[in-house]
Amino acid sequence: MEIFLNFPLWASLIAIFFAQFVKVPIQFIATKELNWSLLTSTGGMPSSHSAAVTALTTGVALEVGLDSPIFGIAAMFAIITMFDATGVRRQAGEQAIVLNQLMADFQKFVFEAKGWQNKPEQIKRKELKELLGHKPIEVFFGGLSGVILTLLIHYFLFN
């Protein structure tokens, strides 16, 4: 049962849950709408992916040191993950916005042309996920929360 003693793993998992949970009050402050679906969604502030990989990297650094090859692997994994969150995944989200607008326009045309007014909207279309990636500020704060949270956990639980 050594897995229960794996500090970098647990710090990373805690960082994911923290980042996902904190999205709800941040969104509520910004929009005055309580959206519990953010607990399981991708995208948004802060980035849970960034929080997880920076917590993992910080935990590895605290456990084995900065000169360890394992730290190097964790650091490169974190850099690639955060780069991907602001690059490829964000672009996919922006394309989803355009595709959803095209679908909405097409649905309006079909509605007007063929009288689909009797069918529920859910049957007509299913929207693509637009909030896939992160803005750079979301990745930054996700990463920062992962580092800070891991340092706090290590200080209070392992000292």
N, C-alpha and C positions, 0 to 999 in steps of 0.2 A: 504494500500500500504506500509505496514511496511517492506516488503521484500526489498524495495529499500534502507532501512536504516540498513540492516544487513551487518555490516562491515566484519565479518569473511567470509561470503559467497562471497561477492564481491572481497575481497582480494584473495580468493581461485580461483575464476574464472579468475581474472586478471593474477594470477600466471600461470594458465594453458595456457592462450593465449600467455603470454610472453615466457614460456618455448618452446611452439610449434614454435613460430615465430623465436626465436633465433637459433633453430636447422638448419635453412636454411643457415645463414651466417657461422655458425661453420662448417657445412659440406662443404660449398664452400671453406673455408680456408684450410680445410684438403685435399680435393680432386680436387679442381678447377672446380667442376661441380655444376651448379645451379639446385637444385632439389626441386621444389615447392611442391611436393607430401609429403614432410616431415611435412608440416603444419597440415596434418590430419593423420599422421601415428603414430604407437606405437613404442616404443624403441627409442634409440638414445640419444644424449647428448644435453641438460640435460633431466632428467626424469621429464615429466610434471606431472606424478602421484605424485612424491615426492614433487615437487613444490607446487602442490595443497594441499596436506594433511599437509605439514608444514606451509603453509600460513594460512590454516584453524585453525590449532592448535595455531599458533602465534596470530592470530586475536582473538581467544577465550580467550587466556591468557591476551591479552591487554584489552578485554572487561569485563571479569568476574574474572580474577585473577587466579593464579596458584593453589589456594586451592579449586577451584570449582570442583564439580563432572563432570561438562560439559567439563572442561579442561582435566580431566582424561580420559573421553571417547574419546575426540578428539586426545589426545596423543596416546592412545592405538590403535585407528584407524590408525593413521599415522605410528606407528611402524609396525603393521601387513601389511599395504599396501606396505611399503618400503621393508619389508622382503620378501613379495610375489614377488615384482618386481625383486629382485635379485635371488630368488630361483626358484619357480615353473614356472613362466613365462619365465625366462631365459633358464631353461632346456627344456621347450617346443620349444623355438626358436632353440636351438641346435639340437633337434630331427628333426625339420623341415628342417634344413640344410642337415642332413643325408638322410631324405626321399626325398628331392628334388634331391639329387645326384643319389639315387636309381631310381627315376623316369626318370631322364635324361639318365642314363645308359640303362634303359629298353626301352625308346623311341628310342635310337640309335640302339638297337638290332632290334626292330620292323621295324624301317626305313630300315635297311639293309636287314632284312629277308623278308619283305612283300612289299617293294616298296612304302612306305608312302611318298615318296619324293614330291608328288604333293599336299599334304595337307599343309595348313599353320600351323605354329608352335602353334598358339593360340588354335587351335582346338585340337591338340594332347594332350596338358596338361595344367594344371593351377597350377602354383607353390604355395606352402604353404607359409604362412607368416613366415619369418625367424627372423624378428626383433621384437619379442614379448616382451622380457624382457630387463633388464638393467644390465650392469656391475656395480659393487659397486661404482665406481667413478662417473658414470652417476647418480646414486641415490643420492650420496653425494652432487653433484653440483645442482641437482634438489631441494633437500631439502634446501640447503644453499640459493639458489635463492628465494625460497618461503619465508623463514624467512626474508631475507634482503629486498625483495620487499614489504612485509607486513609492516615491520617497517618503510620503507620510505613512503609508502602510509599513514600510520597512522600519522606520523610526519608532513607531508606536508598538509594533508587534514583534520586532526582532531585536530590540535593544533593551 
